[in-house]
Amino acid sequence: MAVLSQRYLYPAVAALVPVGIMAVAGRMATDLGPWYQGLVQPDWKPDDSYFGPGWAVIYLFIIAGFAKAWADAPASKPRNWLVQLMVVNVFLNVLWSVLFFYHQRPDIAFGEVILLWGSVAAFVFVVGQWSFAGAVLLLPYLAWVTFAAALNFEVMTLNWPFG
């Protein structure tokens, strides 16, 4: 049992750092103040109170998927790929919040969320090379970013122009 714990403990802790950065930085860049409240939102947008818990669950899935893939990866080179993809995802995830909320540019954020979606899809694909279960654990992240992109697009079109 101790060997199994050690096999997953290091990658779980390693994933906590970037996911923690993503959570804290994303939250710091997210301002639901007057500008955001003034945006016309699509009828199908969930209440803002659902987004925090939704992201918390997604972060748990990201950590579990990363840890599973790390444990199943055969050598350090594949693990380096996992780390690099995690770093790209963290950067793009935080950048979206900065563009959308801080700079108040849903139009630019929409272009960026397409890059984020591609990086998440690549993350799922690479993780799937070593761990089917790890890739499955990342599918909610891909679904969530897909939903966020659709929502971003609708907000952009309902409130055009920006800047």
C-alpha positions in Angstrom: 0.0 0.0 0.0 2.9 2.4 0.8 4.4 1.9 -2.7 1.0 2.6 -4.3 0.7 5.8 -2.2 4.2 6.9 -3.2 3.5 6.2 -6.8 0.7 8.7 -6.9 1.8 11.1 -4.1 4.6 12.8 -5.9 2.6 13.5 -9.1 -0.4 14.6 -7.2 1.7 17.1 -5.2 3.4 18.1 -8.4 0.1 18.8 -10.0 -1.2 20.7 -7.0 1.3 23.5 -7.6 0.3 24.5 -11.1 -3.4 23.9 -10.5 -3.1 26.0 -7.3 -1.5 28.8 -9.3 -4.3 28.5 -11.9 -6.9 28.6 -9.3 -5.5 31.6 -7.3 -4.4 33.6 -10.4 -7.6 33.0 -12.2 -9.6 34.0 -9.2 -7.5 37.2 -8.7 -8.1 38.1 -12.4 -11.8 37.5 -12.2 -13.8 40.6 -11.4 -17.6 40.2 -11.3 -18.0 44.0 -10.8 -20.0 46.6 -12.7 -18.5 45.9 -16.1 -19.3 42.2 -15.9 -22.7 42.7 -14.4 -23.5 45.1 -17.3 -22.9 42.5 -20.0 -25.8 41.0 -21.8 -25.7 37.3 -21.0 -27.2 34.4 -22.9 -30.4 32.9 -21.4 -28.6 29.5 -21.0 -25.8 30.8 -18.9 -25.8 29.3 -15.4 -25.8 31.4 -12.3 -22.3 32.8 -11.4 -22.4 30.8 -8.1 -21.9 27.6 -10.1 -18.6 28.5 -11.6 -16.4 28.3 -8.5 -17.6 24.8 -7.5 -17.4 23.7 -11.1 -13.8 24.8 -11.4 -13.0 23.2 -8.0 -14.2 19.8 -9.4 -12.4 20.3 -12.7 -9.1 21.1 -10.7 -9.5 17.8 -8.8 -10.0 15.9 -12.1 -6.9 17.6 -13.6 -4.8 16.7 -10.5 -6.0 13.1 -10.7 -5.5 12.8 -14.4 -2.0 14.2 -14.2 -1.1 12.0 -11.3 -2.4 8.9 -13.1 -0.5 9.7 -16.3 2.7 10.5 -14.4 2.5 7.2 -12.5 1.9 5.3 -15.8 4.4 7.1 -18.0 7.4 4.8 -18.8 10.2 7.3 -18.4 11.2 10.9 -17.6 10.9 12.2 -21.2 7.1 11.5 -21.3 6.8 13.0 -17.8 8.5 16.1 -19.1 5.9 16.4 -21.8 3.2 16.2 -19.2 4.8 19.0 -17.2 5.2 21.1 -20.3 1.6 20.7 -21.3 0.5 21.4 -17.7 2.5 24.7 -17.8 0.9 25.7 -21.1 -2.5 24.9 -19.8 -2.0 27.0 -16.6 -0.7 29.9 -18.6 -3.5 29.9 -21.1 -6.1 29.3 -18.4 -5.0 32.3 -16.4 -4.5 34.4 -19.6 -8.2 33.9 -20.5 -9.3 35.4 -17.2 -6.9 38.3 -17.6 -8.1 39.0 -21.1 -11.9 38.6 -20.4 -12.2 40.2 -16.9 -9.2 42.4 -16.3 -8.8 43.8 -19.8 -12.6 43.5 -20.5 -12.0 42.0 -23.9 -14.3 39.0 -24.6 -13.4 39.3 -28.3 -9.7 38.7 -27.6 -10.5 36.2 -24.9 -12.5 34.2 -27.4 -9.5 33.8 -29.7 -7.4 32.8 -26.7 -10.0 30.2 -25.5 -9.6 28.5 -28.8 -5.9 28.1 -28.0 -6.7 26.9 -24.5 -9.1 24.3 -26.0 -6.4 23.1 -28.3 -3.9 22.8 -25.4 -6.4 20.9 -23.3 -7.2 18.5 -26.2 -3.4 18.0 -26.7 -3.1 17.3 -22.9 -5.9 14.7 -23.1 -4.2 13.1 -26.2 -0.7 13.0 -24.6 -2.0 11.7 -21.3 -3.9 9.0 -23.2 -0.6 7.7 -24.6 0.3 6.4 -21.2 -3.0 6.3 -19.2 -6.5 5.8 -20.6 -7.9 6.5 -17.1 -5.8 9.7 -16.9 -7.2 10.9 -20.2 -10.8 10.1 -19.2 -10.2 12.1 -16.0 -9.3 15.1 -18.2 -12.4 14.9 -20.4 -14.5 17.1 -18.0 -11.8 19.8 -18.3 -12.1 19.6 -22.1 -15.9 19.7 -21.8 -15.8 22.7 -19.4 -13.5 24.7 -21.7 -15.8 23.8 -24.6 -18.7 25.2 -22.6 -16.7 28.3 -21.6 -15.8 28.9 -25.3 -19.4 28.8 -26.3 -20.4 31.1 -23.5 -17.5 33.5 -24.3 -18.7 33.5 -28.0 -22.3 34.3 -27.0 -21.2 37.1 -24.6 -18.9 38.5 -27.3 -21.7 38.6 -29.9 -24.3 39.9 -27.6 -22.1 42.8 -26.5 -20.1 43.7 -29.6 -18.0 45.9 -30.1 -15.2 46.0 -27.5 -12.2 48.2 -27.0 
